[in-house]
Amino acid sequence: PVEIVDREVKRLKRSRIPLVKVRWNSKRGPEFTLEREDQFRKKYPHLFAKTASSSGVMS
């Protein structure tokens, strides 16, 4: 992963799932995927250090 591009919250009935849009470098060019924020934060905490000040906005 290169960076977190965007954030959104997906609503499913009564639950809310925070997602992050992630940019990846690929041989074919940049690719984007939506990942669960909680799982992605555990794997790549360094990507959230840059956006720590805005992380509380969605809560």
C-alpha positions as YAML, in Angstrom:
chain: A
units: angstrom
residues:
- id: 1
  name: PRO
  ca: [0.00, 0.00, 0.00]
- id: 2
  name: VAL
  ca: [1.16, 3.50, -0.81]
- id: 3
  name: GLU
  ca: [-1.38, 5.75, 0.91]
- id: 4
  name: ILE
  ca: [-4.90, 6.07, 2.22]
- id: 5
  name: VAL
  ca: [-6.85, 8.15, -0.26]
- id: 6
  name: ASP
  ca: [-10.31, 8.37, 1.30]
- id: 7
  name: ARG
  ca: [-12.54, 7.14, 4.12]
- id: 8
  name: GLU
  ca: [-16.17, 6.12, 4.21]
- id: 9
  name: VAL
  ca: [-18.61, 4.31, 6.49]
- id: 10
  name: LYS
  ca: [-20.69, 1.52, 4.98]
- id: 11
  name: ARG
  ca: [-24.05, 0.96, 6.68]
- id: 12
  name: LEU
  ca: [-25.43, -2.56, 6.80]
- id: 13
  name: LYS
  ca: [-28.74, -2.77, 8.64]
- id: 14
  name: ARG
  ca: [-27.71, -1.87, 12.20]
- id: 15
  name: SER
  ca: [-23.94, -2.00, 11.85]
- id: 16
  name: ARG
  ca: [-21.51, 0.57, 10.50]
- id: 17
  name: ILE
  ca: [-18.25, -0.55, 8.90]
- id: 18
  name: PRO
  ca: [-15.47, 2.04, 8.54]
- id: 19
  name: LEU
  ca: [-13.63, 1.58, 5.24]
- id: 20
  name: VAL
  ca: [-10.52, 3.17, 3.77]
- id: 21
  name: LYS
  ca: [-9.73, 3.58, 0.09]
- id: 22
  name: VAL
  ca: [-6.13, 2.48, -0.42]
- id: 23
  name: ARG
  ca: [-3.82, 3.22, -3.33]
- id: 24
  name: TRP
  ca: [-1.44, 0.43, -4.31]
- id: 25
  name: ASN
  ca: [1.48, 0.53, -6.72]
- id: 26
  name: SER
  ca: [1.24, -2.12, -9.39]
- id: 27
  name: LYS
  ca: [3.15, -2.95, -12.53]
- id: 28
  name: ARG
  ca: [0.05, -1.90, -14.48]
- id: 29
  name: GLY
  ca: [-0.16, 1.44, -12.66]
- id: 30
  name: PRO
  ca: [-1.97, 2.59, -9.53]
- id: 31
  name: GLU
  ca: [-4.79, 0.40, -8.22]
- id: 32
  name: PHE
  ca: [-7.39, 1.26, -5.58]
- id: 33
  name: THR
  ca: [-9.22, -1.02, -3.16]
- id: 34
  name: LEU
  ca: [-11.61, -0.55, -0.25]
- id: 35
  name: GLU
  ca: [-10.39, -2.21, 2.94]
- id: 36
  name: ARG
  ca: [-11.82, -2.47, 6.45]
- id: 37
  name: GLU
  ca: [-10.18, 0.26, 8.49]
- id: 38
  name: ASP
  ca: [-9.74, -1.79, 11.68]
- id: 39
  name: GLN
  ca: [-7.99, -4.68, 9.92]
- id: 40
  name: PHE
  ca: [-5.91, -2.41, 7.72]
- id: 41
  name: ARG
  ca: [-4.81, -0.31, 10.71]
- id: 42
  name: LYS
  ca: [-3.42, -3.44, 12.41]
- id: 43
  name: LYS
  ca: [-1.42, -4.47, 9.33]
- id: 44
  name: TYR
  ca: [-0.19, -1.02, 8.26]
- id: 45
  name: PRO
  ca: [-0.22, 1.36, 11.26]
- id: 46
  name: HIS
  ca: [2.37, 3.65, 9.65]
- id: 47
  name: LEU
  ca: [-0.19, 4.74, 7.04]
- id: 48
  name: PHE
  ca: [-2.43, 6.09, 9.80]
- id: 49
  name: ALA
  ca: [0.29, 8.10, 11.54]
- id: 50
  name: LYS
  ca: [-0.01, 10.81, 8.87]
- id: 51
  name: THR
  ca: [-3.78, 11.08, 9.26]
- id: 52
  name: ALA
  ca: [-3.99, 10.74, 13.06]
- id: 53
  name: SER
  ca: [-5.41, 14.25, 13.49]
- id: 54
  name: SER
  ca: [-8.38, 13.51, 11.20]
- id: 55
  name: SER
  ca: [-9.07, 9.97, 12.43]
- id: 56
  name: GLY
  ca: [-11.47, 11.13, 15.16]
- id: 57
  name: VAL
  ca: [-13.69, 12.96, 12.69]
- id: 58
  name: MET
  ca: [-15.62, 9.84, 11.67]
- id: 59
  name: SER
  ca: [-16.40, 8.59, 15.20]
...
